[in-house]
Amino acid sequence: MERYWQIEKTNLKYHAPLHIFVCAVILGISPFLMGVENLSAIDTAKVLERYAALIGIIMLVPGFLPEQDQEIRELVYAKYTKGQTVYFVRLLGNILIMSVFLGIYIWVLKNNNCEFPVVKYYFGSFAEMLFLGGLGLFFYGLSDNLVIGYMASIVYYIAAVGGGDKYLKMFYPFSMSMGRYGEKGVLFAAAVILTGAGVYFRCRRK
C-alpha cells in the first residue's frame, strides 16, 4: 500500500496540480457563462452534461503524460512496480479528484435552488466524464500522441452537440437533458473498457 501512496504523492506533487487548477477555473467561471440558479431538472442536466463533464477530458486524457519523456518512461518500467500499476494508481487518483469536483459542483447547484435528482445526476454526469476521458486516453495510448487523445474526445463531443442523438444512439452523452438515463450505463461500461485498453496499448510501447 505504501508504494501505491508514493505513486499518488508524486502525481499530486508534480503532475496533477495544473490539471486541478484548470478544472477549478472552468467550474469556477461557470456562473459567469451560464445560469446556475433556479434551474429545472432538464436545464441542470444540460449544465452538467455539456459543461461540467468536460473536466473528465482534463483529468484523464493526460494520464500518460509524465512518461512522454523517454527517460521517465524507462525509469518507470525499470522499477519493481509494473508500469500498468503506476498508470492505474495515477488514473484512480485523478478519478477521485474529478469525483470530488463533481460533488462540489452539484452541491453548489442544489444550494442555488436547482431542482434535480442529486444521486441520479451525479452518477450520470460521472459516467459521461469517465467516457470522455477514457476515449481520449485510449487514443493517446494507441497513438502515443497526447494531441490525438484530446482531439478524439473533442471530436466526439462536437459530434454529439451537432445532433449526435440520431447517430450515436446509446453512446449519446447528453441523454439526461432529454429525460433518458439508460445511455449512462453504456457510457460507463465503455469507459472502463477504453481506459483498460488505453493502458494496455501504452504498456506495449515500453
C-alpha positions in Angstrom: 0.0 0.0 0.0 2.9 2.3 0.8 4.3 2.2 -2.7 0.9 3.0 -4.2 0.7 6.0 -1.9 4.1 7.1 -3.1 3.0 6.9 -6.7 0.0 9.1 -5.9 2.0 11.6 -3.9 4.3 12.0 -6.8 1.3 12.6 -9.1 -0.2 15.1 -6.7 3.1 17.0 -6.3 4.3 17.1 -9.9 1.7 16.2 -12.4 -1.9 16.9 -11.2 -1.7 20.5 -9.8 -2.0 22.2 -13.3 -5.0 20.0 -14.3 -6.7 20.6 -10.9 -6.2 24.3 -11.3 -7.7 24.2 -14.8 -10.7 22.3 -13.6 -11.3 24.7 -10.7 -11.1 27.7 -13.1 -13.6 26.1 -15.6 -16.1 25.2 -12.9 -15.5 28.5 -11.0 -16.3 30.7 -14.0 -19.5 28.8 -14.9 -21.8 31.2 -13.1 -20.5 34.0 -15.4 -21.0 31.9 -18.6 -24.4 30.3 -17.9 -27.2 30.3 -15.4 -26.7 28.1 -12.3 -29.6 29.3 -10.2 -33.2 28.1 -10.1 -32.8 25.7 -12.9 -35.2 22.9 -13.8 -34.1 19.3 -14.0 -33.6 19.5 -17.8 -31.7 22.7 -17.6 -29.5 21.4 -14.8 -28.8 18.3 -16.9 -27.6 20.5 -19.7 -25.2 22.3 -17.5 -23.8 19.1 -16.1 -23.6 17.2 -19.4 -22.5 19.9 -21.7 -20.2 21.9 -19.4 -19.1 20.2 -16.1 -18.4 16.9 -17.8 -15.6 18.4 -19.7 -13.3 18.1 -16.7 -13.2 14.4 -17.5 -11.1 15.2 -20.5 -8.8 17.5 -18.5 -8.2 14.9 -15.7 -8.0 11.6 -17.6 -6.6 12.2 -21.1 -3.1 13.3 -19.9 -2.8 10.1 -17.7 0.4 9.0 -19.6 1.9 12.5 -20.0 4.8 12.1 -17.5 6.1 9.1 -19.5 6.2 11.2 -22.6 9.7 11.8 -21.5 11.6 8.7 -22.6 13.9 8.8 -19.6 11.0 8.9 -17.2 9.3 6.1 -19.1 12.4 3.9 -18.8 12.7 4.7 -15.1 9.0 3.7 -14.5 9.4 0.3 -16.3 12.8 -0.3 -14.6 11.3 -0.3 -11.1 9.8 -3.2 -9.3 6.2 -1.8 -9.6 4.8 -2.6 -13.0 4.1 0.2 -15.4 0.4 -0.6 -15.6 0.2 -0.3 -11.8 1.7 3.2 -11.9 -0.9 4.2 -14.6 -3.9 2.7 -12.8 -2.9 4.3 -9.5 -2.4 7.7 -11.1 -5.7 7.4 -13.0 -7.7 6.3 -9.9 -6.3 9.3 -8.1 -7.4 11.6 -10.9 -10.8 10.0 -11.0 -11.2 10.6 -7.2 -10.2 14.3 -7.7 -12.7 14.5 -10.6 -15.5 12.9 -8.4 -14.9 15.5 -5.7 -15.1 18.4 -8.1 -18.4 17.0 -9.5 -19.7 16.6 -5.9 -18.9 20.2 -5.0 -20.4 21.5 -8.2 -23.6 19.5 -7.7 -23.8 20.8 -4.1 -23.5 24.4 -5.5 -26.3 23.8 -8.0 -28.5 22.3 -5.3 -27.9 25.2 -3.0 -28.7 27.6 -5.8 -32.3 26.2 -5.8 -31.8 23.9 -8.9 -34.4 21.1 -8.9 -33.0 17.7 -9.9 -32.4 14.2 -8.6 -29.0 14.6 -7.0 -27.8 11.0 -6.9 -29.0 10.1 -10.4 -27.5 13.2 -11.9 -24.2 12.7 -10.1 -23.6 9.2 -11.4 -25.0 10.1 -14.8 -22.5 13.0 -15.1 -19.7 10.9 -13.7 -20.3 8.2 -16.3 -20.0 10.8 -19.1 -16.8 12.3 -17.6 -15.2 8.8 -17.4 -16.2 8.1 -21.0 -15.0 11.4 -22.4 -11.7 11.0 -20.6 -11.4 7.2 -21.3 -12.0 7.8 -25.0 -9.1 10.3 -25.2 -6.9 8.1 -23.0 -7.5 5.2 -25.4 -6.4 7.1 -28.4 -3.4 8.5 -26.5 -2.3 5.1 -25.5 -2.9 3.7 -29.1 -1.0 6.6 -30.9 1.4 7.7 -28.2 0.3 11.2 -29.0 -1.4 13.5 -26.5 -2.9 15.8 -29.1 -4.6 12.9 -30.8 -6.1 11.9 -27.4 -7.5 15.3 -26.9 -8.8 15.5 -30.4 -10.6 12.2 -30.1 -12.6 13.4 -27.1 -13.3 16.9 -28.6 -14.4 15.5 -31.9 -16.8 13.1 -30.2 -18.1 16.0 -28.0 -18.7 18.2 -31.1 -20.4 15.4 -33.0 -22.8 14.9 -30.0 -23.6 18.6 -29.9 -24.2 18.7 -33.6 -27.2 16.3 -33.5 -25.4 13.2 -32.3 -28.5 11.7 -30.7 -29.5 10.4 -34.1 -26.2 8.8 -34.9 -24.6 8.0 -31.5 -27.7 6.3 -30.1 -26.7 4.5 -26.9 -23.4 6.4 -26.8 -25.2 9.8 -26.8 -23.7 11.7 -23.9 -26.5 14.2 -23.3 -29.3 11.8 -22.6 -30.3 13.2 -19.2 -31.2 16.5 -20.8 -33.6 14.6 -22.9 -35.2 12.7 -20.0 -33.3 9.4 -20.6 -30.8 7.7 -18.4 -30.1 4.2 -19.9 -27.2 5.6 -22.1 -25.2 6.3 -18.9 -24.7 2.6 -18.1 -23.4 2.1 -21.6 -21.0 5.0 -21.3 -19.7 3.8 -18.0 -19.0 0.3 -19.4 -17.4 1.7 -22.5 -15.2 4.0 -20.3 -13.9 1.0 -18.3 -13.1 -0.9 -21.5 -11.5 2.1 -23.2 -9.4 3.0 -20.1 -8.1 -0.5 -19.7 -7.3 -0.8 -23.4 -5.5 2.6 -23.4 -3.3 1.4 -20.5 -2.7 -1.9 -22.4 -1.6 -0.3 -25.6 0.6 2.2 -23.7 2.4 -0.6 -21.8 3.1 -2.3 -25.1 5.2 0.7 -26.0 7.8 0.3 -23.3 
